[in-house]
């Protein structure tokens, strides 16, 4: 159908479910993401394309937009919710995290801490810290799946 625009190619056989969690992220410098491409977070919480040899635990979702460095892309998330939480220790990069118990200062919040980079703690993985934290008890966003 070219009446309302140019001809396009469809990438999705069936679209990511509209009622699922979608979140916008900035594309990292010198990176490009494409429609239907799995993405991960870099250290500062921007998105990059997943490499062929990356551990599956780093994939946060699938891009529903084409976007270049500095642009915003919406990601169909693997996560089901994004919650406010506290860091159980420094979380120096946006990364996979595990639940570390209820916060001792403000019980309304959960504590989250780093998961081993080698994937040995994947059974403990509950989501991704979307924000780095430089010290204990800092407010972060955690995408929970």
MARVEXKE-901206 format. One line per field, with one value per residue (C-alpha): residue in one letter; x, z, y. Coordinates in steps of 0.05 Angstrom, whole numbers, always signed. Example, Ala and Ser with C-alpha at 12.3 -4.5 7.8 and 13.67 -1.06 7.14 Angstrom:
// residues 2
residuo <- A/S
u <- +246/+273
w <- +156/+143
v <- -90/-21
//
This chain:
// residues 145
residuo <- X/X/X/X/X/X/X/X/X/X/X/X/X/X/X/X/X/X/X/X/X/X/X/X/X/X/X/X/X/X/X/X/X/X/X/X/X/X/X/X/X/X/X/X/X/X/X/X/X/X/X/X/X/X/X/X/X/X/X/X/X/X/X/X/X/X/X/X/X/X/X/X/X/X/X/X/X/X/X/X/X/X/X/X/X/X/X/X/X/X/X/X/X/X/X/X/X/X/X/X/X/X/X/X/X/X/X/X/X/X/X/X/X/X/X/X/X/X/X/X/X/X/X/X/X/X/X/X/X/X/X/X/X/X/X/X/X/X/X/X/X/X/X/X/X
u <- +0/+34/-24/-5/+70/+129/+132/+162/+184/+154/+203/+155/+114/+71/+83/+107/+44/+19/-2/+69/+121/+153/+207/+245/+321/+375/+420/+493/+546/+572/+516/+455/+396/+347/+275/+270/+341/+356/+388/+427/+446/+515/+548/+510/+441/+440/+423/+468/+457/+470/+532/+529/+569/+534/+503/+427/+418/+442/+384/+333/+286/+274/+276/+212/+247/+307/+350/+420/+467/+434/+364/+309/+284/+226/+243/+192/+219/+229/+213/+142/+151/+200/+204/+240/+291/+354/+425/+451/+521/+552/+523/+575/+541/+471/+470/+435/+419/+392/+344/+382/+326/+285/+319/+339/+327/+262/+224/+180/+239/+276/+352/+387/+459/+505/+501/+567/+587/+603/+530/+543/+488/+435/+388/+388/+378/+312/+322/+366/+387/+371/+413/+483/+491/+558/+543/+497/+424/+418/+352/+353/+303/+301/+266/+237/+219
w <- +0/-24/-21/+48/+46/+18/+12/+73/+91/+151/+202/+254/+235/+296/+335/+407/+449/+460/+532/+551/+580/+531/+552/+515/+517/+485/+435/+458/+421/+356/+358/+315/+332/+281/+285/+314/+340/+411/+454/+519/+565/+566/+631/+633/+616/+542/+492/+444/+397/+426/+400/+374/+433/+489/+547/+540/+609/+583/+532/+559/+499/+426/+390/+357/+322/+278/+315/+310/+365/+410/+385/+426/+412/+444/+470/+478/+545/+571/+639/+665/+709/+728/+803/+847/+890/+930/+917/+967/+948/+891/+824/+781/+715/+690/+691/+711/+785/+839/+897/+962/+1013/+1041/+1050/+1123/+1122/+1083/+1084/+1026/+979/+959/+956/+893/+879/+822/+790/+769/+699/+680/+684/+743/+784/+729/+774/+821/+766/+773/+725/+705/+742/+692/+731/+762/+837/+865/+937/+982/+991/+928/+890/+824/+773/+766/+707/+737/+697
v <- +0/+63/+111/+139/+131/+93/+17/-16/-86/-119/-147/-174/-235/-219/-155/-152/-153/-82/-96/-117/-70/-21/+28/+82/+82/+125/+90/+91/+132/+100/+48/+33/-11/-40/-62/-132/-132/-156/-102/-97/-40/-9/+14/+80/+51/+65/+10/-26/-84/-153/-188/-259/-285/-247/-285/-287/-256/-188/-182/-133/-137/-125/-58/-36/+22/+36/+86/+115/+139/+190/+175/+143/+73/+37/-32/-88/-111/-181/-151/-145/-84/-29/-15/+35/-1/+10/-13/-65/-44/-3/-23/+11/-3/-15/-91/-155/-157/-203/-190/-181/-174/-118/-51/-40/+35/+38/-28/-7/-18/-81/-84/-107/-125/-147/-216/-249/-230/-302/-323/-370/-335/-334/-373/-313/-262/-225/-167/-109/-47/+8/+58/+53/+67/+91/+68/+29/+50/+93/+96/+57/+32/-44/-78/-142/-204
//
